[in-house]
Amino acid sequence: MKTMNISLTAVFKKVPEGYVAFVEELPGANTQGYTLDEARTNLEEAIQMVLEGNRMLSEEQPTENSFKESYHLALV
């Protein structure tokens, strides 16, 4: 499998039960943990699951109404 290096923005919020966490740029990558370290570990797993799910969807056979292309984006 090809290695992908990307930078994302993780947001952590302290709540009475511990921490909630999400990634601004990746909808669906969110989690929680009793400690900040647990929330970080869980967020890494959530990111991997979201990316893996998207990859699986992209591997489905294209239909007449779908196509794939490379897309490069530069954000400030």
C-alpha atoms as a printed R data frame, in Angstrom:
   type eleno elety resid chain resno       x      y       z
1  ATOM     1    CA   MET     A     1   0.000  0.000   0.000
2  ATOM     2    CA   LYS     A     2   1.239  3.472  -0.865
3  ATOM     3    CA   THR     A     3   2.158  5.779   2.032
4  ATOM     4    CA   MET     A     4   0.386  9.140   2.071
5  ATOM     5    CA   ASN     A     5   1.705 12.046   4.131
6  ATOM     6    CA   ILE     A     6  -0.874 14.729   4.790
7  ATOM     7    CA   SER     A     7  -1.364 17.414   7.416
8  ATOM     8    CA   LEU     A     8  -4.800 17.727   8.973
9  ATOM     9    CA   THR     A     9  -6.240 19.888  11.737
10 ATOM    10    CA   ALA     A    10  -7.289 17.896  14.803
11 ATOM    11    CA   VAL     A    11  -9.630 19.635  17.250
12 ATOM    12    CA   PHE     A    12  -9.854 18.409  20.853
13 ATOM    13    CA   LYS     A    13 -12.444 19.611  23.332
14 ATOM    14    CA   LYS     A    14 -12.440 18.852  27.050
15 ATOM    15    CA   VAL     A    15 -15.843 17.657  28.288
16 ATOM    16    CA   PRO     A    16 -16.879 16.256  31.687
17 ATOM    17    CA   GLU     A    17 -16.494 12.667  30.409
18 ATOM    18    CA   GLY     A    18 -13.024 13.236  28.913
19 ATOM    19    CA   TYR     A    19 -12.265 14.571  25.421
20 ATOM    20    CA   VAL     A    20 -14.050 14.694  22.089
21 ATOM    21    CA   ALA     A    21 -12.002 15.042  18.922
22 ATOM    22    CA   PHE     A    22 -12.540 15.559  15.204
23 ATOM    23    CA   VAL     A    23 -10.648 16.504  12.064
24 ATOM    24    CA   GLU     A    24 -11.762 19.760  10.432
25 ATOM    25    CA   GLU     A    25 -10.903 18.648   6.890
26 ATOM    26    CA   LEU     A    26 -12.305 15.102   7.071
27 ATOM    27    CA   PRO     A    27 -16.035 14.756   7.778
28 ATOM    28    CA   GLY     A    28 -16.771 11.576   9.682
29 ATOM    29    CA   ALA     A    29 -13.398 11.451  11.443
30 ATOM    30    CA   ASN     A    30 -14.493 12.037  15.008
31 ATOM    31    CA   THR     A    31 -14.124 10.207  18.305
32 ATOM    32    CA   GLN     A    32 -13.757 10.534  22.047
33 ATOM    33    CA   GLY     A    33 -11.532  9.331  24.881
34 ATOM    34    CA   TYR     A    34 -11.253  9.473  28.639
35 ATOM    35    CA   THR     A    35  -7.801 11.043  28.309
36 ATOM    36    CA   LEU     A    36  -6.208 13.279  25.690
37 ATOM    37    CA   ASP     A    37  -3.823 10.474  24.713
38 ATOM    38    CA   GLU     A    38  -6.730  8.053  24.261
39 ATOM    39    CA   ALA     A    39  -8.597 10.624  22.155
40 ATOM    40    CA   ARG     A    40  -5.501 11.100  19.958
41 ATOM    41    CA   THR     A    41  -5.098  7.340  19.486
42 ATOM    42    CA   ASN     A    42  -8.800  6.924  18.723
43 ATOM    43    CA   LEU     A    43  -8.709  9.835  16.265
44 ATOM    44    CA   GLU     A    44  -5.852  8.251  14.335
45 ATOM    45    CA   GLU     A    45  -7.932  5.073  14.025
46 ATOM    46    CA   ALA     A    46 -10.997  7.077  12.962
47 ATOM    47    CA   ILE     A    47  -8.984  8.844  10.240
48 ATOM    48    CA   GLN     A    48  -7.690  5.517   8.942
49 ATOM    49    CA   MET     A    49 -11.225  4.069   8.901
50 ATOM    50    CA   VAL     A    50 -12.679  7.040   7.000
51 ATOM    51    CA   LEU     A    51  -9.879  6.999   4.425
52 ATOM    52    CA   GLU     A    52 -10.133  3.217   4.032
53 ATOM    53    CA   GLY     A    53 -13.904  3.452   3.553
54 ATOM    54    CA   ASN     A    54 -13.495  6.157   0.916
55 ATOM    55    CA   ARG     A    55 -10.807  4.087  -0.809
56 ATOM    56    CA   MET     A    56 -13.117  1.052  -0.898
57 ATOM    57    CA   LEU     A    57 -15.908  3.155  -2.393
58 ATOM    58    CA   SER     A    58 -13.537  4.487  -5.044
59 ATOM    59    CA   GLU     A    59 -12.571  0.937  -6.039
60 ATOM    60    CA   GLU     A    60 -16.151  0.049  -6.974
61 ATOM    61    CA   GLN     A    61 -16.712 -0.412 -10.684
62 ATOM    62    CA   PRO     A    62 -17.568  2.898 -12.347
63 ATOM    63    CA   THR     A    63 -20.976  3.284 -13.910
64 ATOM    64    CA   GLU     A    64 -22.033  5.382 -16.865
65 ATOM    65    CA   ASN     A    65 -22.731  8.195 -14.390
66 ATOM    66    CA   SER     A    66 -19.385  8.181 -12.571
67 ATOM    67    CA   PHE     A    67 -15.704  8.681 -13.272
68 ATOM    68    CA   LYS     A    68 -12.389  9.127 -11.462
69 ATOM    69    CA   GLU     A    69  -9.678 11.737 -11.952
70 ATOM    70    CA   SER     A    70  -6.631 13.000 -10.096
71 ATOM    71    CA   TYR     A    71  -7.331 16.161  -8.178
72 ATOM    72    CA   HIS     A    72  -4.705 18.467  -6.693
73 ATOM    73    CA   LEU     A    73  -5.668 21.209  -4.304
74 ATOM    74    CA   ALA     A    74  -3.589 23.932  -2.692
75 ATOM    75    CA   LEU     A    75  -5.156 25.483   0.389
76 ATOM    76    CA   VAL     A    76  -3.972 28.485   2.320
